[in-house]
């Protein structure tokens, strides 16, 4: 029964791809949408069954679907590895992915190419499921390339727009740079071990020299940087906003951009043997977290603000990996999926209400016009800003505390400044969108309305996850989440660092002060003195232009 459930997880959305892709023109859009989200919902139910089984026995299990490539000493199966790490990823991908699919039925209503859109979305899900379930690097790479292809198709969904075509091509080309590094890492792994199965590779990893472990880790890092939009290969992600908003939510929250983080954690045994490579991971993450946060300060497109926040939050996950906090990285990956999907879909609800407008300078005063959207967006903002007790507070605070306790003070400082800026620009976004006097086009203002229930219900569910999802990791370092991932995400040779409650509470207090400080400054500049931001920009035009043009 367990093996059947595992095999059905990718099979349901794959069947939806085939049926909608081949026969979609023969039935209604409503039927196509139901088939698309229903298939992902069934996958989620299968994942729940697998999760319940793993709770009782967390030992890794292998499920072979097909004996694929064999000859001599080489044997590669289409097989799946089910362990706590892959199960957490499956819950995030199918759970959040299901809500995005349901929301998409309302958002994409009346669009040309409706069936094509859901065919691509389901194919994206299949690729991501292969990526996180595969038990070897070949299956991982197939899923890796699959999400790259689907991102091209979905970012360029409005193919008649020149900007959409360019953005899709950019995403495809930039990711190929990262893929080259990943492919080289696979060749090096096979040359050293004669196998590409995770279990066998990790069991023999201790035989690697430090130099070879460093070479493999750096090549893997190149792949992760490309897929997870870290410096210097981040440029494709903000342009991905050219796709429909549900695509942005799927790419930025539940699927593609998390692949790089997952890959680093899955290969942490190799990274742990390469201190220089691991330090590079942390530096890349810390610098990216701060760099992207500064760009987010001056963006005026509601989706681009969220795009740069995604780049920044992924930086925190890389920083966590760099300091050996692999469980914290996956914890933040999960909470980020909750509040970032919420924020993107809420932004889509705003855009839907305003007839396609995305410029926050042409919004304002919407809190009483679209109250449900306003409330859930505010919850998402509080979560990403790190306001307790919302989910983002627990996961981001754990990363920062881990960096401080283990002596990575330079990374802690980068994370702290980035956290302040994150709180500031997210509340800036909230104030400009929902508060103050209305700057909406009068012709549009008469038609503002709340989104239909097929869109707002997923928002409310995600808001609940953003509110309470962080408690899975409470108390810090010892919560249920940490115990569940302990055997698959603990660094080699890790020494226990018992942190006293005094230091823990002190670090929490600093994190809260940082978040409240960013909120307070945003409130002062955009609620109490709304002209202040323009005055600052006028006084420092060179600095403002430099940041606006992404340096």
Helices and strands as residue ranges (DSSP letters): H 2-23, G 24-26, H 29-56, E 61-71, E 74-82, H 84-107, H 114-133, H 137-155, H 162-193, H 198-204, G 205-207, H 210-227, H 235-239, G 240-242, H 245-249, I 250-254, G 256-258, H 259-266, H 268-272, H 275-296, H 302-322, H 326-353, G 360-362, H 371-385, H 391-405, H 409-434, H 442-445, H 453-468, G 469-473, H 480-485, H 501-523, I 524-528, H 532-539, H 541-548
